[in-house]
């Protein structure tokens, strides 16, 4: 005997569907983070020679063919004496010509004994990789800054480049004491450095520096 009832539809498994979409999204995020790290090949030297004195601007052309400029100024935008910095100073560090999809750290680090050696250790260590709730337009001063334009890293606290096309950035460096558990800049020569972030730690092509010294008494 035939029934006039319409066939029963199977309920849509929304839970499984949502789980699958979330899994795909997370997989894509993990891939966007992991693949550039796994397959990155070092691009060589930044092309910067040893720096004499305490200039506030340096320029170098790296083995990748890009010309980078690194500069430092006071919080007000005026000149800063990098031969006599002090704890509590605020230094605005700017750069141009960097690779925005690679990312950099900006900090005061020990100058390596070997040209093109890895900078460090660095005062302040690796920048805090947690997301901070900041008002739009606010400035966060820190002993080390992290600049990276990729969304996957922005959600972990990286600051974006000012302009992706020109590879320009601004970092807000808060000067601490000349020594911590990692390095003593009263004993070894140190400088304000840019260097590739953890996505390319072996790549020296973005290593530029401005030598610094603390004022007597600091």
Secondary structure, 3 states (H helix, E strand, C coil): CCCCCCCCCCCCCHHHHHHHHHHHHHHHHHHHHHHHHHHCCCCCECCCCCCCCCCCEEEEECCCCCEEEEEEEECCCCCCCCCCECCCCEEEEEEECCCCCCCEEEEEEECCCCCCCCCCCECCCCCCCCCCCCCCCCCCCECEEEECCCHHHHCCCCECCCECCCCEEEEEEECCCCECCCCECCCCCEEEEEEECCCCCCCECCCEEEEECECCCC
